[in-house]
Amino acid sequence: MRLLLLFAFLTSVSSLKILGIFPYAGKSHFVVFEVLLRELAKRGHQVTVVSEFPQKRSLQNYKDIALEQSPNVEIINIPDMPPPFLRKYAILKYLAQAAWETCDKLNQKSMQDLIKTTEKYDLLLIEYFNTDCFLGFAHKFKVPFIGLSSCYDMPWVGERVANPTNPAYIPNHFANFDVHMNFWERLENTILYLYTNIIYSTLMQGDEIAKKYFGDDLPPLHVLARNTSLFLVNTLPALNGARPKVPSFVEVGGMNINKPKQVSPTVYDMWEIKDVKLDAEDD
């Protein structure tokens, strides 16, 4: 009996209450994080997820806080896009517009209830993309938080975990340069690095909206962001190039790729029969 009680105690203390916040209306983003969230729930943690993509079937230890569906999910009208040489600068306009639309979701009832809740959490998982206005929840719950990126890290994110972002040898996310840049590419890469950071801090970060919902005592979001405990990035050195990384900057490229499924014997037999028929015709 004592052994059973000890086992129950150890099991309970190892389980965390985790809040995941992924308000961006991008399914391609969420599928990267979903695998991690489901696995955490599978391992016994109590996972609450804020997103526009609730689970179709209820999962043990997994609770959805569903946001209202955005009318346009990852829809960009290609003819409206500028030529490729200007696109790297103009894309910030689309991200800024999406940032304001994302921050406005704090006005939804589900978010207002979460802001007012007395529920306690042990850890916060949050997407680092085009705004930080939801970082107000880290301040509210006073918990450590982990940032996640579904793609190459944004130019304004590295400094919050003190990761090197020197534009002389680290290509900007929007530049589409090879890791071996010539002088002119390095020059444009530096200009683009400064441009993207200015646009982010002035148009996308979301301090004004965050204070509207979390209160005037909310610290500046860039200050909150520097308390990031860990940053998980969906990149791989083999695909994205080698670069210096601090221990809190962890590449998890392919995290969302499931184990390959075994080919059905029926399908295999069909191909085998087809090959035999082709061989017979050749004869």
Secondary structure as UniProt FT lines:
FT   HELIX           2..13
FT   STRAND          17..21
FT   HELIX           27..42
FT   TURN            43..44
FT   STRAND          46..51
FT   TURN            60..61
FT   STRAND          62..66
FT   HELIX           78..80
FT   HELIX           84..103
FT   HELIX           104..107
FT   HELIX           109..116
FT   STRAND          123..127
FT   HELIX           133..135
FT   HELIX           136..141
FT   STRAND          145..149
FT   TURN            155..157
FT   HELIX           158..161
FT   TURN            167..169
FT   TURN            173..175
FT   HELIX           183..199
FT   HELIX           200..204
FT   HELIX           207..214
FT   TURN            216..217
FT   HELIX           221..225
FT   TURN            226..227
FT   STRAND          230..233
FT   HELIX           237..240
FT   TURN            247..248
FT   STRAND          249..251
FT   TURN            253..256
FT   HELIX           265..282
//
